[in-house]
Amino acid sequence: MQFLSDNAARVHPQVWAAMQAADAPDAPYDNDALSQRLDEAFSELFGRDCAALWVGTGTAANCLSLATMVEPHGGVICEENAHIERDECGAPGFYLHGAKLLLAKGEGAKLTPETIEAVAAGITRGVHQVPAQAVSITQVSEFGLAYTPAELEDIGAATSQLGLALHMDGARFGNAVAFLDCTPAEAAGPAKALSFGFTKNGAMDTDAIVLFDPAQADLVRWRRKRAGHLRSKGRFMAAQVLAMLEGDLWLDLARKANAAAGMVAEDAGERLLYPHQSNELFVRLTAQERAALRADGFAFYDWDDAHVRIVAAWDTQPDHAEALGRAIARL
């Protein structure tokens, strides 16, 4: 019974069907008919003009987005647990040609105007220090917590006052929208660029870069090619994204993942490090308790010495989630 990661989930049947339907001759790279529909599809979703490009990984989506905002001598303010800091093997520095991550500490891995301003205030020595040029936040955060529209408005006001661009890592953006029960535009807030995750939520190998300033699209296209992420048969990438957007499949699947995590959270009770707001849970378990759960057939990650991470996916079987919750309650 697998709760390791939503990256391990199956590809949704509608995505497979869309890829099969795309298996016909068309223009290469991103000149095919499906790729050409992405701008319109995301503009409709967010209710504003957007440019959208497919990429093969969330790391590429994050770093290519940030590369439109930050110069080689600049910096990106992010929370110390951010994926770009802890899980991308220095890729931001590589893609941004040496730009630095400027770390802040936030409750639940979330930034606030105050934590952003504190980092910016410490940069006082002109050319002797790395200047902040952008802020990156994660929706939902690395501890599974969602930024509310009000919180995003406050962060947007702070970043605007400081002259900083705002990037959103939306690897689990669908889970945030499902929890907040708001529009995608409200969940993205004032972000200038969004890494919209699909791979964790039912696609095979595709995420999207959504640019709310379409004028930046050509820059990303050049950088995507240079980085080796321009696929020759891009129609299969676009087919996955369009299949996920059709009928709000992405949101339905995120709701299923959140609901499965909720079944576990209900029984985990006071063991939860943070409230249930997505498909991720962080649960307080001793080494002996972890061993007992694994002996019962449950798979999950050790987060630290005191907590494990439990991740539900769109295809998590409800009886598995219920079984894990009951097993935790019995400990």
Secondary structure, DSSP 8 states (H G I E B T S, - for coil): -B-S-GGGS---HHHHHHHHHT-S---SBT-STTGGGHHHHHHHHHTS--EEEEES-HHHHHHHHHTTT--TT-EEEEETT-HHHHSSTTHHHHHTTT-EEEEE--GGG---HHHHHHHHHT--SGGGS--EEEEEEESS-TTS----HHHHHHHHHHHHHHT-EEEEEETTHHHHHHHHTS-HHHHHTT-SEEEE--GGGT-SS-EEEEESSGGGHHHHHHHHHHTT---TBTHHHHHHHHHHHGGGHHHHHHHHHHHHHHHHHHHHGGGBSS---SSEEEEE--HHHHHHHHHTT-B-EE-SSSEEEEE--TT--HHHHHHHHHHHHH-
